[in-house]
Amino acid sequence: MPATAAPTVPPPALDNPAGGALSLIFTTLPALLRLTCGLVGAAVALSVRTPPVDEALLLPGVAALTGWSLWYAGRAVRHGITPALVAGDVAVTALACLLIPHLVAPEVLPGEGSWIAVLASTTVINTQATAPARWSVPAGLLVTVTYVVGAQAAGNPAESRAHAATLLVQTACTAMMAGVMRRRIGRADRAFAEHHRLTREALVARAAREAERQQNRDLHDTVLGTLTMVGLGAVAGPSASFRDRCAADLRTLVALTDLGPAPGDGPVPLDGRLRTVPDRLPELPVGLELASCAVPAGVADAITESAFAALSNVVRHAPGARATLRLTRDAVAVVVEVVDDGPGFDPAVVPRHRYGLRESIHGRMAAVGGRAEVHSAPGAGTRIRLEWPGVG
């Protein structure tokens, strides 16, 4: 058998899991089948040694076949079934078939029950399962022909015809079954690879969209917020606090272009982060009620920036109001509330295209697995509740 057939060494299961599983099956089962056939066949061959069986040929032949079966099984399990291993198995079986007159007693040859008949069937089945059809089918025909020649030479043409038919059926059926399985498994692996490709692309696109949304949130809460204040006339003239706010906005813009490594996500004190928020809004009196609390850095960033966005809305839309920033925690969740005594508004009438509440607050909290609630009414002030259910 030519050695150009592709080896059936199991491919990486991560790349093609179905094909990897099939290759593992088509490696393990043939190894076990060859080993079982070799050991049982040796015992059967030695149990019936009536003439014209040539013991001088039988004993070394059985020893060689047993050694080959052991080596075949070990090699297959460790390295997979290669074309050379398949070719060697076919050659050993063909030689044994030609020696039927010297290895099989006449009384056990009929009925397709001799150990050579079982050896031939095993080789035919293993070959179809472990080699491409363009090589395995001719190999099956070769084994069939050598069995016919050996049985005819032993003086039993009926047995040669009967088992030849069996070998041909085994070759055809096993080859078709193996071909169908390989095609179906190939389709399954291609579908699996396509699914993973689409999943990776979706994750990349999602990450890109989230990064864009995060940048938009930062811009909305800083530069655009400052411009809105100017447009609404909240800045009457030169102001030190306004210059500080513009400097902070500039730092935000510079940070958006920083492609350096991201900070770690270990626990950080949320109350410490929240204490810095009023410093960014010196024009707004803010009362602090902050319990001690540590959360992952990413969560702390999201909650802090959401609280800053809520307080910035107070500056823009409720000038002169007073605000309270409150942090509490229990066994279930971390809760941050931003409460002001301004004129309030009706959340139901806020246009959907407005970015502030939708992204700067709700979007940020949703990105870290939290949520935000806005409670307000005209003339009743506003309370924004930020909740992160990560404490247990």
C-alpha positions, -999 to +999 in steps of 0.1 A: +000+000+000+015+034-010+027+055+019+012+087+006-021+083+024-027+109+050-019+098+086-048+095+110-030+111+139-057+128+160-058+165+150-060+192+177-095+188+193-097+226+199-096+233+162-119+205+151-134+188+181-157+164+162-129+154+138-106+150+168-130+127+186-136+106+154-099+102+149-095+091+185-122+065+181-107+054+147-074+050+164-083+033+197-108+008+184-086-005+156-057-008+181-079-029+205-093-049+176-059-058+163-046-066+197-075-089+206-075-106+172-037-112+175-038-127+210-070-148+205-059-159+170-025-171+184-043-192+210-066-207+185-038-214+160-018-233+185-048-253+197-053-271+163-021-284+148-031-315+129-015-322+095-008-307+071-001-278+095+036-272+095+047-265+131+081-253+120+062-225+101+033-222+125+052-214+157+074-186+144+045-173+123+022-171+154+050-155+174+056-129+147+019-122+144+015-118+182+045-094+183+031-074+154-003-071+171+013-058+203+036-034+184+007-022+162-016-015+192+011+004+212+023+024+182-013+033+173-022+045+208+010+066+212+014+080+177-018+074+158-023+050+128+000+061+100+000+049+064+031+028+071+013+010+099-017+003+077+005-009+049+024-032+073-009-047+086-021-054+051+012-070+042+013-093+073-023-104+067-018-110+030+012-132+037-007-152+064-036-157+039-012-171+013+002-195+039-033-210+048-023-245+036+006-246+061-011-227+090-047-239+092-059-275+097-084-286+070-111-294+096-113-258+109-111-240+075-148-243+064-174-221+078-152-189+078-143-197+114-105-201+111-082-177+128-069-166+094-104-157+083-109-136+114-075-120+108-085-111+073-118-096+084-102-076+111-076-062+087-102-053+061-123-034+087-094-016+103-080-005+069-113+011+058-116+029+092-081+043+092-072+051+056-087+071+028-110+051+005-086+054-025-061+033-005-083+013+018-106-003-009-077-016-030-061-029+002-094-047+011-094-063-024-058-074-020-066-092+013-096-108-004-076-120-034-048-135-012-074-153+010-090-168-021-056-180-033-047-195+000-080-212+006-079-226-030-044-239-024-056-256+008-082-275-013-114-257-002-128-236-030-162-233-013-146-216+017-126-193-006-158-181-024-178-178+009-153-158+028-143-138-002-179-126-004-178-117+033-146-097+029-160-078-001-192-069+018-171-059+048-149-037+026-178-020+009-199-014+041-170-002+062-157+021+035-191+037+030-198+041+067-163+056+073-168+080+043-202+092+055-189+097+090-159+117+078-181+139+056-206+146+083-179+152+109-161+176+084-193+196+080-198+197+118-162+210+123-166+236+096-198+248+112-181+249+146-152+269+131-176+293+115-196+297+147-164+305+166-153+330+139-186+348+141-185+348+179-150+363+179-161+390+154-191+397+175-170+400+207-145+423+189-174+445+176-190+446+210-158+456+226-153+484+200-189+496+206-184+496+243-151+515+240-168+541+218-197+544+242-173+549+271-155+576+253-188+593+244-198+591+281-166+607+292-169+635+265-205+641+275-197+644+312-168+667+307-163+688+275-199+687+263-212+694+298-189+724+301-200+737+268-236+732+277-230+753+309-215+781+288-244+779+263-270+781+291-252+812+306-242+795+338-207+810+335-212+848+337-175+858+334-140+849+344-141+822+370-113+802+387-136+772+392-145+773+355-107+773+346-103+743+369-132+725+352-117+732+318-083+719+330-100+687+342-118+684+309-084+686+291-070+659+313-099+637+303-093+643+266-056+634+271-065+603+290-088+592+261-058+590+238-036+571+263-030+536+248-010+524+278-018+493+298-051+494+317-050+496+355-056+465+375-091+456+388-083+449+424-105+462+452-103+499+458-121+521+484-153+534+468-159+560+495-124+575+488-132+578+451-166+594+458-150+620+482-131+634+452-163+640+431-174+673+448-139+687+442-146+685+405-178+706+409-167+734+433-198+755+423-222+729+438-225+724+476-225+687+482-231+669+515-213+636+519-226+605+538-202+578+529-198+544+545-166+526+541-167+502+511-143+485+488-152+473+453-133+463+421-116+492+404-138+490+373-169+491+394-156+520+414-149+539+382-184+533+368-201+543+401-179+574+406-184+587+370-221+580+372-224+600+405-203+628+388-227+628+358-257+630+382-242+659+401-232+676+368-268+675+358-277+693+390-252+721+381-266+724+346-303+721+352-308+731+389-285+760+396-286+770+433-297+736+445-280+716+472-271+680+468-263+650+490-240+621+479-247+590+500-230+556+501-244+526+519-239+488+517-253+457+531-251+419+525-268+423+491-256+454+473-236+486+472-260+516+469-250+551+460-277+579+460-274+614+446-302+636+460-309+672+452-336+697+463-338+713+428-370+718+407-371+682+396-384+669+363-406+642+348-383+613+336-410+600+313-408+631+291-370+630+286-364+625+249-348+591+241-320+607+221-307+625+252-274+610+262-270+620+298-292+597+317-293+569+291-255+564+288-236+584+314-257+569+342-278+539+330-252+527+305-222+529+328-240+510+355-252+483+331-217+478+318-205+466+352-236+446+360-253+472+381-284+493+375-296+529+380-330+543+390-341+579+386-369+592+409-380+628+402-411+649+397-416+686+390-412+706+422-400+675+442-363+674+436-344+644+422-330+612+436-308+589+415-300+555+429-270+535+417-269+499+428-242+473+422-252+438+435-217+426+439-215+423+477-224+390+493 
